[in-house]
Amino acid sequence: MKVEKIETISLKIPHNFVKQLDKIAKEEDRSRSSVMRMAFEKFLEDYAEEKWTKKIIAEYEKDGGSNQKTYTLEEIMNLLS
């Protein structure tokens, strides 16, 4: 099992976010940090997906929409990097 390095950051957020965070942490029986890590992970996944989607759309539009290319998994991974 690979041990991942954990770093500490500080973040200023509005009080109502803290209240919502605490409510979720309590409901999920998790710490604030755990809930925030999950939120950041989701954000990063969504960001990568949006970036990939924009690249695919740009490629499609560059071809004028006439060349409906099928992408292999390797091609998609290359577009993401």
ZATISE-487778 format. One record per atom (N, C-alpha, C, O, CB): residue in three letters; atom name; x, y, z. Coordinates in steps of 0.2 Angstrom, whole numbers, plus 5000, padded with zeros to 4 digits. Glycine has a CB too. Layout:
NODE, ALA, CA, X, Y, Z $
...
***
This chain:
NODE, MET, N, 5004, 4994, 5000 $
NODE, MET, CA, 5000, 5000, 5000 $
NODE, MET, C, 5004, 5006, 5000 $
NODE, MET, O, 5009, 5007, 5004 $
NODE, MET, CB, 4995, 5000, 5006 $
NODE, LYS, N, 5003, 5011, 4995 $
NODE, LYS, CA, 5007, 5017, 4995 $
NODE, LYS, C, 5005, 5022, 5000 $
NODE, LYS, O, 4999, 5023, 5000 $
NODE, LYS, CB, 5007, 5019, 4987 $
NODE, VAL, N, 5009, 5025, 5003 $
NODE, VAL, CA, 5008, 5030, 5008 $
NODE, VAL, C, 5008, 5037, 5005 $
NODE, VAL, O, 5014, 5038, 5002 $
NODE, VAL, CB, 5012, 5030, 5015 $
NODE, GLU, N, 5003, 5040, 5005 $
NODE, GLU, CA, 5003, 5047, 5001 $
NODE, GLU, C, 5005, 5052, 5006 $
NODE, GLU, O, 5003, 5052, 5012 $
NODE, GLU, CB, 4996, 5048, 4998 $
NODE, LYS, N, 5009, 5057, 5004 $
NODE, LYS, CA, 5011, 5062, 5008 $
NODE, LYS, C, 5005, 5067, 5009 $
NODE, LYS, O, 5002, 5069, 5004 $
NODE, LYS, CB, 5017, 5066, 5005 $
NODE, ILE, N, 5004, 5069, 5015 $
NODE, ILE, CA, 4999, 5074, 5017 $
NODE, ILE, C, 5002, 5080, 5019 $
NODE, ILE, O, 5007, 5081, 5023 $
NODE, ILE, CB, 4994, 5071, 5023 $
NODE, GLU, N, 4999, 5086, 5016 $
NODE, GLU, CA, 5001, 5092, 5017 $
NODE, GLU, C, 4996, 5096, 5020 $
NODE, GLU, O, 4990, 5095, 5019 $
NODE, GLU, CB, 5004, 5096, 5011 $
NODE, THR, N, 4997, 5101, 5024 $
NODE, THR, CA, 4992, 5105, 5028 $
NODE, THR, C, 4992, 5112, 5024 $
NODE, THR, O, 4997, 5115, 5022 $
NODE, THR, CB, 4994, 5106, 5035 $
NODE, ILE, N, 4986, 5114, 5023 $
NODE, ILE, CA, 4985, 5121, 5020 $
NODE, ILE, C, 4980, 5125, 5024 $
NODE, ILE, O, 4976, 5121, 5028 $
NODE, ILE, CB, 4983, 5121, 5012 $
NODE, SER, N, 4980, 5131, 5024 $
NODE, SER, CA, 4975, 5135, 5027 $
NODE, SER, C, 4970, 5138, 5022 $
NODE, SER, O, 4973, 5140, 5016 $
NODE, SER, CB, 4978, 5140, 5032 $
NODE, LEU, N, 4964, 5139, 5024 $
NODE, LEU, CA, 4959, 5142, 5019 $
NODE, LEU, C, 4954, 5146, 5023 $
NODE, LEU, O, 4952, 5144, 5028 $
NODE, LEU, CB, 4956, 5136, 5015 $
NODE, LYS, N, 4953, 5152, 5020 $
NODE, LYS, CA, 4948, 5156, 5023 $
NODE, LYS, C, 4941, 5155, 5019 $
NODE, LYS, O, 4941, 5156, 5013 $
NODE, LYS, CB, 4950, 5164, 5023 $
NODE, ILE, N, 4936, 5154, 5023 $
NODE, ILE, CA, 4930, 5152, 5019 $
NODE, ILE, C, 4924, 5156, 5024 $
NODE, ILE, O, 4925, 5157, 5030 $
NODE, ILE, CB, 4928, 5145, 5019 $
NODE, PRO, N, 4919, 5158, 5021 $
NODE, PRO, CA, 4913, 5161, 5024 $
NODE, PRO, C, 4910, 5156, 5030 $
NODE, PRO, O, 4911, 5150, 5029 $
NODE, PRO, CB, 4908, 5163, 5019 $
NODE, HIS, N, 4908, 5160, 5035 $
NODE, HIS, CA, 4905, 5156, 5041 $
NODE, HIS, C, 4900, 5151, 5039 $
NODE, HIS, O, 4900, 5145, 5041 $
NODE, HIS, CB, 4903, 5161, 5046 $
NODE, ASN, N, 4896, 5153, 5034 $
NODE, ASN, CA, 4890, 5148, 5032 $
NODE, ASN, C, 4893, 5142, 5029 $
NODE, ASN, O, 4890, 5137, 5029 $
NODE, ASN, CB, 4885, 5152, 5027 $
NODE, PHE, N, 4899, 5142, 5025 $
NODE, PHE, CA, 4902, 5136, 5023 $
NODE, PHE, C, 4904, 5132, 5028 $
NODE, PHE, O, 4904, 5126, 5028 $
NODE, PHE, CB, 4908, 5138, 5018 $
NODE, VAL, N, 4907, 5135, 5033 $
NODE, VAL, CA, 4909, 5131, 5039 $
NODE, VAL, C, 4903, 5127, 5042 $
NODE, VAL, O, 4904, 5121, 5044 $
NODE, VAL, CB, 4913, 5135, 5044 $
NODE, LYS, N, 4898, 5131, 5043 $
NODE, LYS, CA, 4892, 5128, 5046 $
NODE, LYS, C, 4890, 5122, 5042 $
NODE, LYS, O, 4888, 5116, 5044 $
NODE, LYS, CB, 4886, 5133, 5046 $
NODE, GLN, N, 4890, 5123, 5035 $
NODE, GLN, CA, 4888, 5117, 5030 $
NODE, GLN, C, 4893, 5111, 5031 $
NODE, GLN, O, 4891, 5106, 5031 $
NODE, GLN, CB, 4887, 5120, 5023 $
NODE, LEU, N, 4899, 5113, 5031 $
NODE, LEU, CA, 4904, 5108, 5032 $
NODE, LEU, C, 4903, 5104, 5038 $
NODE, LEU, O, 4904, 5098, 5038 $
NODE, LEU, CB, 4911, 5112, 5032 $
NODE, ASP, N, 4902, 5107, 5043 $
NODE, ASP, CA, 4901, 5104, 5050 $
NODE, ASP, C, 4895, 5099, 5050 $
NODE, ASP, O, 4895, 5094, 5052 $
NODE, ASP, CB, 4901, 5109, 5056 $
NODE, LYS, N, 4890, 5102, 5046 $
NODE, LYS, CA, 4884, 5098, 5046 $
NODE, LYS, C, 4885, 5091, 5042 $
NODE, LYS, O, 4883, 5086, 5044 $
NODE, LYS, CB, 4878, 5102, 5043 $
NODE, ILE, N, 4889, 5092, 5036 $
NODE, ILE, CA, 4890, 5086, 5032 $
NODE, ILE, C, 4895, 5082, 5036 $
NODE, ILE, O, 4894, 5075, 5036 $
NODE, ILE, CB, 4893, 5088, 5025 $
NODE, ALA, N, 4900, 5084, 5039 $
NODE, ALA, CA, 4905, 5080, 5043 $
NODE, ALA, C, 4901, 5076, 5048 $
NODE, ALA, O, 4902, 5070, 5049 $
NODE, ALA, CB, 4910, 5084, 5046 $
NODE, LYS, N, 4896, 5079, 5052 $
NODE, LYS, CA, 4892, 5076, 5057 $
NODE, LYS, C, 4888, 5070, 5054 $
NODE, LYS, O, 4888, 5065, 5056 $
NODE, LYS, CB, 4888, 5081, 5061 $
NODE, GLU, N, 4885, 5072, 5048 $
NODE, GLU, CA, 4880, 5067, 5045 $
NODE, GLU, C, 4884, 5061, 5042 $
NODE, GLU, O, 4882, 5055, 5042 $
NODE, GLU, CB, 4877, 5070, 5039 $
NODE, GLU, N, 4890, 5062, 5040 $
NODE, GLU, CA, 4894, 5057, 5037 $
NODE, GLU, C, 4899, 5054, 5042 $
NODE, GLU, O, 4903, 5049, 5040 $
NODE, GLU, CB, 4898, 5060, 5031 $
NODE, ASP, N, 4899, 5056, 5048 $
NODE, ASP, CA, 4903, 5054, 5053 $
NODE, ASP, C, 4911, 5054, 5051 $
NODE, ASP, O, 4914, 5049, 5052 $
NODE, ASP, CB, 4901, 5047, 5055 $
NODE, ARG, N, 4912, 5060, 5049 $
NODE, ARG, CA, 4919, 5061, 5046 $
NODE, ARG, C, 4922, 5068, 5049 $
NODE, ARG, O, 4918, 5072, 5052 $
NODE, ARG, CB, 4919, 5062, 5038 $
NODE, SER, N, 4928, 5069, 5048 $
NODE, SER, CA, 4931, 5075, 5051 $
NODE, SER, C, 4930, 5081, 5045 $
NODE, SER, O, 4928, 5079, 5040 $
NODE, SER, CB, 4939, 5074, 5052 $
NODE, ARG, N, 4931, 5087, 5047 $
NODE, ARG, CA, 4931, 5092, 5042 $
NODE, ARG, C, 4936, 5091, 5037 $
NODE, ARG, O, 4934, 5092, 5031 $
NODE, ARG, CB, 4932, 5099, 5046 $
NODE, SER, N, 4942, 5089, 5039 $
NODE, SER, CA, 4947, 5088, 5034 $
NODE, SER, C, 4945, 5083, 5029 $
NODE, SER, O, 4947, 5083, 5023 $
NODE, SER, CB, 4954, 5086, 5038 $
NODE, SER, N, 4942, 5077, 5031 $
NODE, SER, CA, 4940, 5072, 5027 $
NODE, SER, C, 4935, 5074, 5022 $
NODE, SER, O, 4936, 5073, 5016 $
NODE, SER, CB, 4937, 5066, 5031 $
NODE, VAL, N, 4930, 5078, 5024 $
NODE, VAL, CA, 4925, 5081, 5020 $
NODE, VAL, C, 4928, 5086, 5015 $
NODE, VAL, O, 4926, 5086, 5009 $
NODE, VAL, CB, 4919, 5084, 5024 $
NODE, MET, N, 4933, 5090, 5017 $
NODE, MET, CA, 4936, 5095, 5013 $
NODE, MET, C, 4940, 5091, 5007 $
NODE, MET, O, 4940, 5093, 5002 $
NODE, MET, CB, 4940, 5100, 5017 $
NODE, ARG, N, 4944, 5086, 5009 $
NODE, ARG, CA, 4948, 5082, 5005 $
NODE, ARG, C, 4943, 5079, 4999 $
NODE, ARG, O, 4945, 5079, 4993 $
NODE, ARG, CB, 4952, 5076, 5008 $
NODE, MET, N, 4938, 5076, 5001 $
NODE, MET, CA, 4933, 5073, 4996 $
NODE, MET, C, 4930, 5079, 4992 $
NODE, MET, O, 4930, 5078, 4986 $
NODE, MET, CB, 4927, 5070, 5000 $
NODE, ALA, N, 4929, 5085, 4994 $
NODE, ALA, CA, 4927, 5090, 4990 $
NODE, ALA, C, 4932, 5092, 4985 $
NODE, ALA, O, 4931, 5094, 4979 $
NODE, ALA, CB, 4924, 5096, 4994 $
NODE, PHE, N, 4938, 5093, 4987 $
NODE, PHE, CA, 4944, 5095, 4983 $
NODE, PHE, C, 4945, 5090, 4978 $
NODE, PHE, O, 4946, 5091, 4972 $
NODE, PHE, CB, 4950, 5096, 4987 $
NODE, GLU, N, 4944, 5083, 4980 $
NODE, GLU, CA, 4945, 5078, 4975 $
NODE, GLU, C, 4940, 5078, 4969 $
NODE, GLU, O, 4941, 5077, 4963 $
NODE, GLU, CB, 4945, 5071, 4978 $
NODE, LYS, N, 4934, 5079, 4971 $
NODE, LYS, CA, 4928, 5080, 4967 $
NODE, LYS, C, 4929, 5086, 4962 $
NODE, LYS, O, 4928, 5085, 4956 $
NODE, LYS, CB, 4922, 5081, 4970 $
NODE, PHE, N, 4931, 5092, 4965 $
NODE, PHE, CA, 4933, 5097, 4961 $
NODE, PHE, C, 4938, 5096, 4956 $
NODE, PHE, O, 4937, 5098, 4950 $
NODE, PHE, CB, 4935, 5103, 4965 $
NODE, LEU, N, 4944, 5093, 4958 $
NODE, LEU, CA, 4949, 5091, 4953 $
NODE, LEU, C, 4947, 5087, 4948 $
NODE, LEU, O, 4949, 5087, 4942 $
NODE, LEU, CB, 4955, 5089, 4957 $
NODE, GLU, N, 4943, 5082, 4949 $
NODE, GLU, CA, 4940, 5077, 4944 $
NODE, GLU, C, 4936, 5081, 4939 $
NODE, GLU, O, 4937, 5080, 4933 $
NODE, GLU, CB, 4936, 5071, 4948 $
NODE, ASP, N, 4931, 5085, 4942 $
NODE, ASP, CA, 4927, 5089, 4938 $
NODE, ASP, C, 4931, 5093, 4933 $
NODE, ASP, O, 4929, 5094, 4927 $
NODE, ASP, CB, 4922, 5093, 4942 $
NODE, TYR, N, 4936, 5097, 4936 $
NODE, TYR, CA, 4940, 5101, 4932 $
NODE, TYR, C, 4944, 5098, 4926 $
NODE, TYR, O, 4944, 5100, 4921 $
NODE, TYR, CB, 4945, 5105, 4937 $
NODE, ALA, N, 4947, 5092, 4928 $
NODE, ALA, CA, 4950, 5088, 4922 $
NODE, ALA, C, 4945, 5086, 4917 $
NODE, ALA, O, 4947, 5086, 4911 $
NODE, ALA, CB, 4953, 5082, 4926 $
NODE, GLU, N, 4939, 5084, 4919 $
NODE, GLU, CA, 4934, 5082, 4914 $
NODE, GLU, C, 4932, 5087, 4910 $
NODE, GLU, O, 4931, 5087, 4904 $
NODE, GLU, CB, 4928, 5079, 4918 $
NODE, GLU, N, 4931, 5093, 4913 $
NODE, GLU, CA, 4929, 5099, 4909 $
NODE, GLU, C, 4934, 5101, 4904 $
NODE, GLU, O, 4933, 5103, 4898 $
NODE, GLU, CB, 4927, 5105, 4914 $
NODE, LYS, N, 4941, 5101, 4906 $
NODE, LYS, CA, 4946, 5102, 4902 $
NODE, LYS, C, 4946, 5097, 4896 $
NODE, LYS, O, 4947, 5100, 4890 $
NODE, LYS, CB, 4953, 5102, 4906 $
NODE, TRP, N, 4946, 5091, 4897 $
NODE, TRP, CA, 4945, 5086, 4892 $
NODE, TRP, C, 4940, 5087, 4887 $
NODE, TRP, O, 4941, 5087, 4881 $
NODE, TRP, CB, 4945, 5079, 4895 $
NODE, THR, N, 4934, 5089, 4890 $
NODE, THR, CA, 4928, 5090, 4886 $
NODE, THR, C, 4929, 5096, 4881 $
NODE, THR, O, 4927, 5096, 4875 $
NODE, THR, CB, 4922, 5091, 4890 $
NODE, LYS, N, 4932, 5101, 4884 $
NODE, LYS, CA, 4934, 5107, 4880 $
NODE, LYS, C, 4938, 5105, 4874 $
NODE, LYS, O, 4938, 5108, 4869 $
NODE, LYS, CB, 4936, 5113, 4884 $
NODE, LYS, N, 4943, 5101, 4876 $
NODE, LYS, CA, 4948, 5099, 4870 $
NODE, LYS, C, 4945, 5095, 4865 $
NODE, LYS, O, 4946, 5096, 4859 $
NODE, LYS, CB, 4954, 5095, 4873 $
NODE, ILE, N, 4940, 5090, 4867 $
NODE, ILE, CA, 4937, 5086, 4862 $
NODE, ILE, C, 4932, 5091, 4858 $
NODE, ILE, O, 4932, 5090, 4852 $
NODE, ILE, CB, 4933, 5081, 4866 $
NODE, ILE, N, 4929, 5095, 4861 $
NODE, ILE, CA, 4924, 5100, 4857 $
NODE, ILE, C, 4928, 5104, 4852 $
NODE, ILE, O, 4926, 5105, 4847 $
NODE, ILE, CB, 4920, 5104, 4862 $
NODE, ALA, N, 4934, 5107, 4855 $
NODE, ALA, CA, 4938, 5111, 4850 $
NODE, ALA, C, 4941, 5107, 4844 $
NODE, ALA, O, 4941, 5109, 4839 $
NODE, ALA, CB, 4944, 5113, 4854 $
NODE, GLU, N, 4943, 5100, 4845 $
NODE, GLU, CA, 4945, 5096, 4840 $
NODE, GLU, C, 4939, 5095, 4835 $
NODE, GLU, O, 4940, 5095, 4829 $
NODE, GLU, CB, 4947, 5089, 4842 $
NODE, TYR, N, 4933, 5094, 4838 $
NODE, TYR, CA, 4927, 5093, 4833 $
NODE, TYR, C, 4925, 5099, 4829 $
NODE, TYR, O, 4924, 5099, 4823 $
NODE, TYR, CB, 4921, 5091, 4838 $
NODE, GLU, N, 4926, 5105, 4833 $
NODE, GLU, CA, 4924, 5111, 4829 $
NODE, GLU, C, 4930, 5113, 4824 $
NODE, GLU, O, 4928, 5116, 4819 $
NODE, GLU, CB, 4923, 5117, 4834 $
NODE, LYS, N, 4936, 5111, 4825 $
NODE, LYS, CA, 4941, 5112, 4821 $
NODE, LYS, C, 4940, 5109, 4814 $
NODE, LYS, O, 4942, 5111, 4809 $
NODE, LYS, CB, 4948, 5110, 4824 $
NODE, ASP, N, 4937, 5103, 4815 $
NODE, ASP, CA, 4936, 5099, 4809 $
NODE, ASP, C, 4929, 5101, 4806 $
NODE, ASP, O, 4927, 5098, 4801 $
NODE, ASP, CB, 4935, 5091, 4810 $
NODE, GLY, N, 4926, 5106, 4808 $
NODE, GLY, CA, 4920, 5108, 4806 $
NODE, GLY, C, 4914, 5104, 4807 $
NODE, GLY, O, 4909, 5104, 4804 $
NODE, GLY, CB, 4920, 5109, 4798 $
NODE, GLY, N, 4915, 5099, 4812 $
NODE, GLY, CA, 4910, 5094, 4814 $
NODE, GLY, C, 4909, 5089, 4809 $
NODE, GLY, O, 4905, 5084, 4809 $
NODE, GLY, CB, 4904, 5098, 4815 $
NODE, SER, N, 4913, 5089, 4803 $
NODE, SER, CA, 4912, 5084, 4798 $
NODE, SER, C, 4915, 5078, 4799 $
NODE, SER, O, 4913, 5072, 4797 $
NODE, SER, CB, 4914, 5087, 4791 $
NODE, ASN, N, 4921, 5078, 4803 $
NODE, ASN, CA, 4924, 5072, 4804 $
NODE, ASN, C, 4923, 5069, 4811 $
NODE, ASN, O, 4926, 5071, 4816 $
NODE, ASN, CB, 4932, 5073, 4803 $
NODE, GLN, N, 4918, 5065, 4812 $
NODE, GLN, CA, 4916, 5062, 4819 $
NODE, GLN, C, 4921, 5057, 4820 $
NODE, GLN, O, 4919, 5051, 4819 $
NODE, GLN, CB, 4909, 5060, 4819 $
NODE, LYS, N, 4927, 5059, 4823 $
NODE, LYS, CA, 4932, 5054, 4825 $
NODE, LYS, C, 4930, 5050, 4831 $
NODE, LYS, O, 4927, 5053, 4836 $
NODE, LYS, CB, 4938, 5057, 4826 $
NODE, THR, N, 4932, 5044, 4831 $
NODE, THR, CA, 4931, 5039, 4837 $
NODE, THR, C, 4938, 5039, 4840 $
NODE, THR, O, 4943, 5038, 4837 $
NODE, THR, CB, 4929, 5032, 4835 $
NODE, TYR, N, 4938, 5041, 4847 $
NODE, TYR, CA, 4945, 5041, 4851 $
NODE, TYR, C, 4946, 5035, 4854 $
NODE, TYR, O, 4941, 5032, 4857 $
NODE, TYR, CB, 4945, 5047, 4855 $
NODE, THR, N, 4952, 5032, 4854 $
NODE, THR, CA, 4954, 5027, 4858 $
NODE, THR, C, 4955, 5029, 4865 $
NODE, THR, O, 4956, 5035, 4866 $
NODE, THR, CB, 4960, 5023, 4855 $
NODE, LEU, N, 4956, 5025, 4870 $
NODE, LEU, CA, 4957, 5027, 4877 $
NODE, LEU, C, 4964, 5030, 4877 $
NODE, LEU, O, 4965, 5035, 4881 $
NODE, LEU, CB, 4957, 5021, 4882 $
NODE, GLU, N, 4969, 5028, 4874 $
NODE, GLU, CA, 4976, 5031, 4874 $
NODE, GLU, C, 4975, 5038, 4871 $
NODE, GLU, O, 4979, 5042, 4874 $
NODE, GLU, CB, 4980, 5026, 4869 $
NODE, GLU, N, 4972, 5039, 4866 $
NODE, GLU, CA, 4971, 5046, 4863 $
NODE, GLU, C, 4968, 5050, 4868 $
NODE, GLU, O, 4970, 5056, 4869 $
NODE, GLU, CB, 4967, 5046, 4857 $
NODE, ILE, N, 4963, 5048, 4871 $
NODE, ILE, CA, 4959, 5052, 4876 $
NODE, ILE, C, 4964, 5054, 4882 $
NODE, ILE, O, 4965, 5060, 4884 $
NODE, ILE, CB, 4953, 5049, 4879 $
NODE, MET, N, 4968, 5049, 4884 $
NODE, MET, CA, 4973, 5050, 4890 $
NODE, MET, C, 4978, 5055, 4887 $
NODE, MET, O, 4981, 5059, 4891 $
NODE, MET, CB, 4976, 5043, 4892 $
NODE, ASN, N, 4980, 5055, 4881 $
NODE, ASN, CA, 4985, 5060, 4878 $
NODE, ASN, C, 4982, 5067, 4878 $
NODE, ASN, O, 4986, 5071, 4880 $
NODE, ASN, CB, 4988, 5057, 4871 $
NODE, LEU, N, 4976, 5067, 4877 $
NODE, LEU, CA, 4973, 5074, 4876 $
NODE, LEU, C, 4972, 5077, 4883 $
NODE, LEU, O, 4973, 5083, 4884 $
NODE, LEU, CB, 4966, 5073, 4873 $
NODE, LEU, N, 4972, 5072, 4888 $
NODE, LEU, CA, 4971, 5075, 4895 $
NODE, LEU, C, 4978, 5077, 4898 $
NODE, LEU, O, 4978, 5081, 4903 $
NODE, LEU, CB, 4968, 5069, 4900 $
NODE, SER, N, 4983, 5075, 4895 $
NODE, SER, CA, 4990, 5076, 4898 $
NODE, SER, C, 4993, 5083, 4895 $
NODE, SER, O, 4998, 5085, 4897 $
NODE, SER, CB, 4995, 5071, 4897 $
***
